[in-house]
């Protein structure tokens, strides 16, 4: 499954109304650590079967980032049943990301 690009138009449908866990990568184009994490997020997105992987540009969608109190990027947040759960800030290891997703599931 590919990583879904989030906008204000599709956020509710893709994240809040999704029945399975959703990993959201809050990122910015100017952020070096975000760029470093991007290939890993894409890899996880291709491999994910039990959860969805999405990405939200905090500069383009600052209202959504503000709603979830994203203060630094990259921030990874896991949503389940429309609610934000685990949050990880900074570059993470694949196993740590997957562990957080499955703890939320």
C-alpha positions in Angstrom: 0.0 0.0 0.0 1.3 3.4 -0.8 1.7 6.3 1.6 -1.4 8.6 1.5 -0.7 12.3 1.2 -3.1 14.1 3.6 -4.9 17.4 3.1 -7.7 19.2 5.0 -10.0 17.7 2.3 -9.2 14.1 3.0 -7.9 14.0 6.6 -11.2 13.0 8.2 -11.9 10.2 5.8 -8.3 8.8 5.6 -7.5 9.1 9.3 -10.4 9.8 11.6 -12.9 7.5 9.9 -10.5 4.7 9.2 -11.3 1.4 10.9 -7.7 0.2 11.3 -4.7 2.1 12.9 -3.2 5.0 10.9 0.4 6.0 11.2 0.7 9.7 10.3 4.1 11.3 9.5 3.9 15.1 10.2 6.8 16.5 8.2 8.1 19.6 6.4 10.0 20.0 3.1 12.8 22.1 4.8 13.4 19.5 7.6 16.5 17.4 7.2 15.5 14.7 9.7 12.1 14.5 7.8 13.9 13.8 4.6 16.1 11.2 6.3 13.0 9.4 7.6 11.0 9.6 4.4 12.4 6.4 2.7 11.7 4.4 5.9 8.1 5.7 6.0 7.7 4.8 2.3 9.1 1.3 3.0 6.7 0.8 5.9 3.8 2.1 3.8 4.6 -0.5 1.0 4.8 -3.3 3.6 1.8 -2.3 5.8 -1.2 -4.6 5.7 -2.8 -4.2 9.1 -2.5 -0.4 9.2 -2.5 2.6 6.9 0.5 5.0 6.5 -0.1 8.7 5.8 2.0 11.9 5.5 1.0 15.4 6.3 3.0 18.5 5.3 2.8 20.8 8.4 3.5 23.9 6.3 0.6 23.1 3.9 -1.8 22.0 6.6 -0.8 24.0 9.7 -4.3 24.0 11.1 -4.3 20.2 11.4 -0.8 20.1 12.8 -1.9 22.7 15.4 -5.0 20.8 16.3 -2.8 17.8 17.3 -0.2 20.1 19.0 2.7 19.1 16.6 5.5 21.3 17.8 8.4 19.7 16.0 9.0 17.6 12.9 9.2 14.9 12.2 6.4 13.8 14.5 4.9 10.3 14.0 1.4 9.9 15.5 -0.8 6.8 15.6 -4.5 7.2 15.3 -7.1 4.5 16.1 -10.8 4.9 15.9 -10.5 8.6 15.2 -8.3 9.3 18.3 -4.6 10.3 18.4 -2.5 7.8 20.4 1.2 7.2 20.6 3.5 10.0 19.5 7.1 9.9 18.5 9.2 12.9 17.7 12.4 12.8 15.7 13.9 10.1 13.5 12.9 6.6 14.7 14.0 3.1 13.9 11.7 0.8 11.9 11.2 -1.7 14.7 10.3 1.1 17.2 7.7 2.5 14.8 6.1 -0.9 14.1 6.1 -1.7 17.8 4.3 1.5 18.6 1.7 0.9 15.8 1.0 -2.7 17.0 0.7 -1.6 20.7 -2.0 0.8 19.6 -3.8 -1.8 17.5 
